[in-house]
């Protein structure tokens, strides 16, 4: 995330100029870590604040994983066809167009 959206700080004229990207001010990023049993069953979750103040991030983003997991599932289902070259893959453009009665 820092590599893509981070910014190199402005050079203040002292020492070596900064080259490494840093997180931007105002970032709020929360990681939900699932706790699992040996069989893989989810027993609970814990939140870990990566960027921002803990209270502000939890108030804004909450501790629910349902919305994030739904989005990830939708992305996996929608982008599966072009990435896979199996039976479900169609190269023909007509297969991706809506059928019209003529």
C-alpha positions as a LaTeX table, in Angstrom:
\begin{tabular}{lrrr}
\hline
Residue & $x$ (\AA) & $y$ (\AA) & $z$ (\AA) \\
\hline
Unk1 & 0.00 & 0.00 & 0.00 \\
Unk2 & 2.80 & 2.37 & 0.88 \\
Unk3 & 4.65 & 1.51 & $-2.34$ \\
Unk4 & 1.63 & 2.42 & $-4.47$ \\
Unk5 & $-0.06$ & 5.26 & $-2.58$ \\
Unk6 & 2.71 & 6.53 & $-0.31$ \\
Unk7 & 4.68 & 9.70 & $-1.01$ \\
Unk8 & 8.32 & 10.59 & $-0.62$ \\
Unk9 & 8.57 & 13.33 & 2.04 \\
Unk10 & 9.66 & 16.78 & 0.95 \\
Unk11 & 13.38 & 17.48 & 1.32 \\
Unk12 & 14.03 & 19.93 & 4.18 \\
Unk13 & 17.60 & 20.77 & 3.16 \\
Unk14 & 19.35 & 18.87 & 5.98 \\
Unk15 & 21.11 & 15.54 & 5.47 \\
Unk16 & 20.45 & 13.09 & 2.69 \\
Unk17 & 17.28 & 13.66 & 0.65 \\
Unk18 & 14.54 & 11.11 & 1.45 \\
Unk19 & 14.00 & 8.40 & $-1.15$ \\
Unk20 & 11.70 & 5.98 & 0.67 \\
Unk21 & 7.92 & 6.42 & 0.40 \\
Unk22 & 6.04 & 7.01 & 3.64 \\
Unk23 & 2.34 & 6.65 & 4.54 \\
Unk24 & 0.30 & 9.79 & 3.98 \\
Unk25 & $-1.16$ & 11.77 & 6.83 \\
Unk26 & $-4.75$ & 10.86 & 7.65 \\
Unk27 & $-4.56$ & 7.22 & 6.60 \\
Unk28 & $-6.90$ & 4.91 & 8.48 \\
Unk29 & $-6.26$ & 1.22 & 7.95 \\
Unk30 & $-7.58$ & $-1.68$ & 10.00 \\
Unk31 & $-6.66$ & $-5.35$ & 9.69 \\
Unk32 & $-9.03$ & $-8.03$ & 10.97 \\
Unk33 & $-7.15$ & $-11.20$ & 11.95 \\
Unk34 & $-9.16$ & $-14.42$ & 12.14 \\
Unk35 & $-8.36$ & $-16.88$ & 14.91 \\
Unk36 & $-8.82$ & $-20.49$ & 13.77 \\
Unk37 & $-8.75$ & $-23.97$ & 15.29 \\
Unk38 & $-6.53$ & $-26.75$ & 13.97 \\
Unk39 & $-9.37$ & $-27.85$ & 11.68 \\
Unk40 & $-9.67$ & $-24.36$ & 10.17 \\
Unk41 & $-12.89$ & $-23.30$ & 11.88 \\
Unk42 & $-13.01$ & $-19.60$ & 12.75 \\
Unk43 & $-13.31$ & $-19.14$ & 16.51 \\
Unk44 & $-13.01$ & $-15.38$ & 16.70 \\
Unk45 & $-11.44$ & $-12.25$ & 15.32 \\
Unk46 & $-9.17$ & $-9.53$ & 16.62 \\
Unk47 & $-8.54$ & $-6.14$ & 15.11 \\
Unk48 & $-5.14$ & $-4.62$ & 14.49 \\
Unk49 & $-4.81$ & $-0.95$ & 13.58 \\
Unk50 & $-2.09$ & $-0.45$ & 10.97 \\
Unk51 & $-2.44$ & 3.31 & 10.33 \\
Unk52 & $-4.34$ & 5.92 & 12.33 \\
Unk53 & $-5.57$ & 6.34 & 15.89 \\
Unk54 & $-7.18$ & 3.16 & 17.24 \\
Unk55 & $-10.38$ & 4.78 & 18.55 \\
Unk56 & $-10.98$ & 6.80 & 15.37 \\
Unk57 & $-10.34$ & 3.86 & 13.06 \\
Unk58 & $-12.60$ & 1.49 & 15.00 \\
Unk59 & $-15.39$ & 4.08 & 15.10 \\
Unk60 & $-15.15$ & 4.74 & 11.36 \\
Unk61 & $-14.55$ & 1.22 & 10.04 \\
Unk62 & $-15.97$ & $-1.00$ & 12.79 \\
Unk63 & $-14.89$ & $-4.56$ & 13.48 \\
Unk64 & $-17.05$ & $-6.42$ & 10.95 \\
Unk65 & $-15.59$ & $-8.55$ & 8.18 \\
Unk66 & $-18.83$ & $-9.28$ & 6.31 \\
Unk67 & $-18.62$ & $-6.34$ & 3.87 \\
Unk68 & $-14.97$ & $-6.91$ & 3.05 \\
Unk69 & $-15.40$ & $-10.65$ & 2.58 \\
Unk70 & $-18.46$ & $-10.13$ & 0.36 \\
Unk71 & $-16.48$ & $-7.72$ & $-1.82$ \\
Unk72 & $-13.57$ & $-10.16$ & $-2.10$ \\
Unk73 & $-15.92$ & $-13.01$ & $-3.01$ \\
Unk74 & $-17.60$ & $-10.91$ & $-5.70$ \\
Unk75 & $-14.22$ & $-9.92$ & $-7.15$ \\
Unk76 & $-13.06$ & $-13.55$ & $-7.24$ \\
Unk77 & $-16.23$ & $-14.66$ & $-9.03$ \\
Unk78 & $-16.29$ & $-11.81$ & $-11.51$ \\
Unk79 & $-12.62$ & $-12.03$ & $-12.50$ \\
Unk80 & $-12.31$ & $-15.82$ & $-12.59$ \\
Unk81 & $-13.19$ & $-16.39$ & $-16.24$ \\
Unk82 & $-10.53$ & $-14.26$ & $-17.93$ \\
Unk83 & $-7.81$ & $-15.54$ & $-15.60$ \\
Unk84 & $-8.58$ & $-19.25$ & $-15.99$ \\
Unk85 & $-8.20$ & $-21.25$ & $-19.15$ \\
Unk86 & $-10.51$ & $-24.11$ & $-18.32$ \\
Unk87 & $-13.95$ & $-25.27$ & $-19.40$ \\
Unk88 & $-15.60$ & $-22.09$ & $-18.12$ \\
Unk89 & $-13.34$ & $-19.85$ & $-20.19$ \\
Unk90 & $-14.77$ & $-18.42$ & $-23.42$ \\
Unk91 & $-12.68$ & $-16.58$ & $-25.95$ \\
Unk92 & $-15.52$ & $-15.70$ & $-28.30$ \\
Unk93 & $-16.75$ & $-12.12$ & $-27.99$ \\
Unk94 & $-20.32$ & $-13.20$ & $-28.84$ \\
Unk95 & $-20.43$ & $-15.23$ & $-25.61$ \\
Unk96 & $-19.97$ & $-12.05$ & $-23.57$ \\
Unk97 & $-22.60$ & $-9.99$ & $-25.41$ \\
Unk98 & $-26.29$ & $-9.89$ & $-24.55$ \\
Unk99 & $-28.50$ & $-12.04$ & $-26.79$ \\
Unk100 & $-30.97$ & $-10.11$ & $-28.95$ \\
Unk101 & $-34.07$ & $-11.57$ & $-30.56$ \\
Unk102 & $-34.22$ & $-10.67$ & $-34.22$ \\
\hline
\end{tabular}
